[in-house]
């Protein structure tokens, strides 16, 4: 258990973005958090707002 803890403490932060039909993209560093908020529009309609920061990622909208 202590060996695993020591090894995990020495790891550098990294993340992987996987998009359908593309090779996974592995980047070093921490990924920016995703901000999800719920909002209410006219006539009681509810929407979900997403704010994410994927700089330098080749994201193609669906």
N, CA, C and O atoms as CSV, one atom per row, in Angstrom:
chain,resi,resn,atom,element,x,y,z
A,1,UNK,N,N,0.830,-1.193,0.000
A,1,UNK,CA,C,0.000,0.000,0.000
A,1,UNK,C,C,0.872,1.255,0.000
A,1,UNK,O,O,0.599,2.196,-0.745
A,2,UNK,N,N,1.908,1.276,0.820
A,2,UNK,CA,C,2.767,2.460,0.865
A,2,UNK,C,C,3.582,2.594,-0.418
A,2,UNK,O,O,3.904,3.709,-0.828
A,3,UNK,N,N,3.921,1.470,-1.059
A,3,UNK,CA,C,4.639,1.522,-2.334
A,3,UNK,C,C,3.771,2.175,-3.398
A,3,UNK,O,O,4.251,3.013,-4.161
A,4,UNK,N,N,2.505,1.803,-3.458
A,4,UNK,CA,C,1.580,2.399,-4.416
A,4,UNK,C,C,1.410,3.891,-4.154
A,4,UNK,O,O,1.379,4.680,-5.098
A,5,UNK,N,N,1.303,4.282,-2.917
A,5,UNK,CA,C,1.161,5.693,-2.557
A,5,UNK,C,C,2.383,6.493,-2.981
A,5,UNK,O,O,2.242,7.593,-3.514
A,6,UNK,N,N,3.564,5.968,-2.756
A,6,UNK,CA,C,4.791,6.671,-3.151
A,6,UNK,C,C,4.889,6.799,-4.662
A,6,UNK,O,O,5.309,7.839,-5.170
A,7,UNK,N,N,4.507,5.756,-5.382
A,7,UNK,CA,C,4.551,5.810,-6.851
A,7,UNK,C,C,3.559,6.835,-7.392
A,7,UNK,O,O,3.887,7.588,-8.309
A,8,UNK,N,N,2.350,6.869,-6.834
A,8,UNK,CA,C,1.339,7.814,-7.298
A,8,UNK,C,C,1.735,9.257,-7.014
A,8,UNK,O,O,1.382,10.151,-7.782
A,9,UNK,N,N,2.457,9.500,-5.932
A,9,UNK,CA,C,2.897,10.855,-5.603
A,9,UNK,C,C,3.903,11.380,-6.614
A,9,UNK,O,O,4.004,12.592,-6.803
A,10,UNK,N,N,4.647,10.497,-7.267
A,10,UNK,CA,C,5.679,10.921,-8.208
A,10,UNK,C,C,5.162,11.077,-9.638
A,10,UNK,O,O,5.895,11.562,-10.500
A,11,UNK,N,N,3.925,10.679,-9.907
A,11,UNK,CA,C,3.373,10.784,-11.254
A,11,UNK,C,C,3.083,12.237,-11.614
A,11,UNK,O,O,2.704,13.037,-10.759
A,12,UNK,N,N,3.263,12.562,-12.877
A,12,UNK,CA,C,2.947,13.890,-13.389
A,12,UNK,C,C,1.498,13.895,-13.884
A,12,UNK,O,O,1.014,12.873,-14.371
A,13,UNK,N,N,0.794,15.037,-13.766
A,13,UNK,CA,C,-0.587,15.082,-14.248
A,13,UNK,C,C,-0.640,14.995,-15.775
A,13,UNK,O,O,0.187,15.584,-16.470
A,14,UNK,N,N,-1.613,14.261,-16.278
A,14,UNK,CA,C,-1.836,14.118,-17.716
A,14,UNK,C,C,-3.295,13.734,-17.934
A,14,UNK,O,O,-3.982,13.302,-17.008
A,15,UNK,N,N,-3.755,13.899,-19.172
A,15,UNK,CA,C,-5.121,13.515,-19.497
A,15,UNK,C,C,-5.200,13.041,-20.937
A,15,UNK,O,O,-4.295,13.282,-21.736
A,16,UNK,N,N,-6.296,12.363,-21.256
A,16,UNK,CA,C,-6.507,11.827,-22.595
A,16,UNK,C,C,-7.904,12.215,-23.048
A,16,UNK,O,O,-8.873,12.040,-22.309
A,17,UNK,N,N,-8.008,12.747,-24.270
A,17,UNK,CA,C,-9.297,13.087,-24.862
A,17,UNK,C,C,-9.545,12.102,-25.990
A,17,UNK,O,O,-8.732,11.982,-26.906
A,18,UNK,N,N,-10.671,11.393,-25.925
A,18,UNK,CA,C,-11.017,10.414,-26.942
A,18,UNK,C,C,-12.282,10.874,-27.654
A,18,UNK,O,O,-13.325,11.058,-27.026
A,19,UNK,N,N,-12.185,11.059,-28.975
A,19,UNK,CA,C,-13.318,11.460,-29.792
A,19,UNK,C,C,-13.682,10.311,-30.720
A,19,UNK,O,O,-12.801,9.563,-31.142
A,20,UNK,N,N,-14.959,10.155,-31.048
A,20,UNK,CA,C,-15.364,9.051,-31.918
A,20,UNK,C,C,-14.691,9.134,-33.289
A,20,UNK,O,O,-14.676,10.192,-33.918
A,21,UNK,N,N,-14.141,8.023,-33.740
A,21,UNK,CA,C,-13.534,7.957,-35.062
A,21,UNK,C,C,-12.156,8.578,-35.167
A,21,UNK,O,O,-11.628,8.698,-36.273
A,22,UNK,N,N,-11.550,8.981,-34.049
A,22,UNK,CA,C,-10.230,9.602,-34.072
A,22,UNK,C,C,-9.321,8.906,-33.070
A,22,UNK,O,O,-9.783,8.232,-32.149
A,23,UNK,N,N,-8.032,9.083,-33.267
A,23,UNK,CA,C,-7.058,8.550,-32.323
A,23,UNK,C,C,-7.129,9.349,-31.017
A,23,UNK,O,O,-7.360,10.557,-31.059
A,24,UNK,N,N,-6.938,8.712,-29.870
A,24,UNK,CA,C,-6.924,9.446,-28.597
A,24,UNK,C,C,-5.786,10.471,-28.558
A,24,UNK,O,O,-4.698,10.228,-29.080
A,25,UNK,N,N,-6.055,11.610,-27.934
A,25,UNK,CA,C,-5.075,12.681,-27.794
A,25,UNK,C,C,-4.627,12.703,-26.338
A,25,UNK,O,O,-5.445,12.895,-25.438
A,26,UNK,N,N,-3.339,12.508,-26.103
A,26,UNK,CA,C,-2.787,12.508,-24.746
A,26,UNK,C,C,-2.001,13.796,-24.556
A,26,UNK,O,O,-1.138,14.126,-25.369
A,27,UNK,N,N,-2.298,14.523,-23.484
A,27,UNK,CA,C,-1.631,15.790,-23.187
A,27,UNK,C,C,-1.085,15.754,-21.770
A,27,UNK,O,O,-1.648,15.103,-20.890
A,28,UNK,N,N,0.023,16.464,-21.561
A,28,UNK,CA,C,0.584,16.613,-20.220
A,28,UNK,C,C,-0.087,17.788,-19.526
A,28,UNK,O,O,-0.602,18.692,-20.183
A,29,UNK,N,N,-0.080,17.774,-18.220
A,29,UNK,CA,C,-0.651,18.869,-17.445
A,29,UNK,C,C,-2.052,18.541,-16.973
A,29,UNK,O,O,-2.572,17.453,-17.217
A,30,UNK,N,N,-2.647,19.496,-16.297
A,30,UNK,CA,C,-3.998,19.310,-15.770
A,30,UNK,C,C,-5.015,19.819,-16.783
A,30,UNK,O,O,-4.776,20.806,-17.478
A,31,UNK,N,N,-6.143,19.137,-16.857
A,31,UNK,CA,C,-7.216,19.576,-17.741
A,31,UNK,C,C,-8.057,20.601,-16.985
A,31,UNK,O,O,-8.242,20.492,-15.773
A,32,UNK,N,N,-8.556,21.584,-17.701
A,32,UNK,CA,C,-9.415,22.592,-17.089
A,32,UNK,C,C,-10.760,21.952,-16.748
A,32,UNK,O,O,-11.254,21.114,-17.503
A,33,UNK,N,N,-11.346,22.333,-15.639
A,33,UNK,CA,C,-12.613,21.716,-15.243
A,33,UNK,C,C,-13.752,22.100,-16.189
A,33,UNK,O,O,-13.703,23.133,-16.858
A,34,UNK,N,N,-14.766,21.255,-16.228
A,34,UNK,CA,C,-15.965,21.506,-17.026
A,34,UNK,C,C,-17.008,22.098,-16.095
A,34,UNK,O,O,-17.277,21.556,-15.023
A,35,UNK,N,N,-17.597,23.220,-16.515
A,35,UNK,CA,C,-18.598,23.910,-15.710
A,35,UNK,C,C,-19.978,23.618,-16.302
A,35,UNK,O,O,-20.254,23.996,-17.440
A,36,UNK,N,N,-20.843,22.948,-15.539
A,36,UNK,CA,C,-22.197,22.612,-15.980
A,36,UNK,C,C,-23.174,23.391,-15.116
A,36,UNK,O,O,-23.158,23.273,-13.891
A,37,UNK,N,N,-24.034,24.196,-15.763
A,37,UNK,CA,C,-25.036,24.962,-15.028
A,37,UNK,C,C,-26.403,24.748,-15.665
A,37,UNK,O,O,-26.511,24.529,-16.872
A,38,UNK,N,N,-27.432,24.815,-14.849
A,38,UNK,CA,C,-28.803,24.725,-15.321
A,38,UNK,C,C,-29.403,26.116,-15.295
A,38,UNK,O,O,-29.211,26.863,-14.335
A,39,UNK,N,N,-30.131,26.467,-16.349
A,39,UNK,CA,C,-30.763,27.780,-16.428
A,39,UNK,C,C,-32.221,27.599,-16.822
A,39,UNK,O,O,-32.603,26.599,-17.430
A,40,UNK,N,N,-33.019,28.589,-16.463
A,40,UNK,CA,C,-34.438,28.544,-16.795
A,40,UNK,C,C,-34.738,29.661,-17.781
A,40,UNK,O,O,-34.389,30.819,-17.550
A,41,UNK,N,N,-35.383,29.309,-18.871
A,41,UNK,CA,C,-35.746,30.268,-19.910
A,41,UNK,C,C,-37.227,30.625,-19.776
A,41,UNK,O,O,-37.898,30.240,-18.819
A,42,UNK,N,N,-37.709,31.371,-20.766
A,42,UNK,CA,C,-39.110,31.789,-20.765
A,42,UNK,C,C,-40.036,30.572,-20.788
A,42,UNK,O,O,-39.665,29.509,-21.287
A,43,UNK,N,N,-41.202,30.733,-20.262
A,43,UNK,CA,C,-42.254,29.712,-20.167
A,43,UNK,C,C,-41.750,28.419,-19.532
A,43,UNK,O,O,-42.102,27.325,-19.974
A,44,UNK,N,N,-40.930,28.548,-18.502
A,44,UNK,CA,C,-40.472,27.434,-17.665
A,44,UNK,C,C,-39.643,26.391,-18.417
A,44,UNK,O,O,-39.611,25.229,-18.011
A,45,UNK,N,N,-38.978,26.780,-19.494
A,45,UNK,CA,C,-38.088,25.861,-20.204
A,45,UNK,C,C,-36.738,25.859,-19.505
A,45,UNK,O,O,-36.219,26.912,-19.133
A,46,UNK,N,N,-36.178,24.683,-19.330
A,46,UNK,CA,C,-34.883,24.556,-18.665
A,46,UNK,C,C,-33.836,24.134,-19.681
A,46,UNK,O,O,-34.107,23.323,-20.567
A,47,UNK,N,N,-32.634,24.691,-19.548
A,47,UNK,CA,C,-31.529,24.353,-20.441
A,47,UNK,C,C,-30.297,24.015,-19.604
A,47,UNK,O,O,-30.202,24.385,-18.434
A,48,UNK,N,N,-29.372,23.316,-20.216
A,48,UNK,CA,C,-28.098,22.988,-19.590
A,48,UNK,C,C,-27.001,23.720,-20.336
A,48,UNK,O,O,-26.885,23.595,-21.555
A,49,UNK,N,N,-26.194,24.483,-19.613
A,49,UNK,CA,C,-25.077,25.209,-20.211
A,49,UNK,C,C,-23.784,24.499,-19.846
A,49,UNK,O,O,-23.551,24.166,-18.684
A,50,UNK,N,N,-22.949,24.272,-20.847
A,50,UNK,CA,C,-21.637,23.665,-20.635
A,50,UNK,C,C,-20.572,24.684,-20.981
A,50,UNK,O,O,-20.635,25.324,-22.031
A,51,UNK,N,N,-19.595,24.836,-20.104
A,51,UNK,CA,C,-18.446,25.685,-20.401
A,51,UNK,C,C,-17.201,24.848,-20.170
A,51,UNK,O,O,-16.907,24.442,-19.045
A,52,UNK,N,N,-16.476,24.595,-21.247
A,52,UNK,CA,C,-15.255,23.821,-21.119
A,52,UNK,C,C,-14.161,24.482,-21.923
A,52,UNK,O,O,-14.415,25.179,-22.906
A,53,UNK,N,N,-12.959,24.252,-21.493
A,53,UNK,CA,C,-11.805,24.873,-22.125
A,53,UNK,C,C,-10.889,23.781,-22.650
A,53,UNK,O,O,-10.037,23.271,-21.923
A,54,UNK,N,N,-11.065,23.428,-23.903
A,54,UNK,CA,C,-10.204,22.437,-24.545
A,54,UNK,C,C,-9.352,23.159,-25.579
A,54,UNK,O,O,-9.537,22.981,-26.783
A,55,UNK,N,N,-8.444,23.953,-25.114
A,55,UNK,CA,C,-7.566,24.680,-26.020
A,55,UNK,C,C,-6.684,23.708,-26.782
A,55,UNK,O,O,-6.243,22.690,-26.247
A,56,UNK,N,N,-6.437,24.037,-28.030
A,56,UNK,CA,C,-5.551,23.259,-28.901
A,56,UNK,C,C,-6.032,21.829,-29.109
A,56,UNK,O,O,-5.227,20.932,-29.356
A,57,UNK,N,N,-7.329,21.615,-29.013
A,57,UNK,CA,C,-7.879,20.288,-29.274
A,57,UNK,C,C,-8.676,20.353,-30.572
A,57,UNK,O,O,-9.498,21.253,-30.745
A,58,UNK,N,N,-8.449,19.426,-31.474
A,58,UNK,CA,C,-9.202,19.430,-32.730
A,58,UNK,C,C,-10.604,18.866,-32.539
A,58,UNK,O,O,-10.883,17.747,-32.972
A,59,UNK,N,N,-11.486,19.619,-31.901
A,59,UNK,CA,C,-12.837,19.160,-31.633
A,59,UNK,C,C,-13.729,19.576,-32.794
A,59,UNK,O,O,-13.808,20.756,-33.138
A,60,UNK,N,N,-14.398,18.599,-33.392
A,60,UNK,CA,C,-15.317,18.861,-34.494
A,60,UNK,C,C,-16.725,18.695,-33.951
A,60,UNK,O,O,-17.062,17.627,-33.441
A,61,UNK,N,N,-17.572,19.748,-34.051
A,61,UNK,CA,C,-18.926,19.625,-33.511
A,61,UNK,C,C,-19.731,18.570,-34.260
A,61,UNK,O,O,-19.555,18.377,-35.463
A,62,UNK,N,N,-20.609,17.894,-33.541
A,62,UNK,CA,C,-21.450,16.844,-34.146
A,62,UNK,C,C,-22.606,17.452,-34.899
A,62,UNK,O,O,-23.419,16.728,-35.473
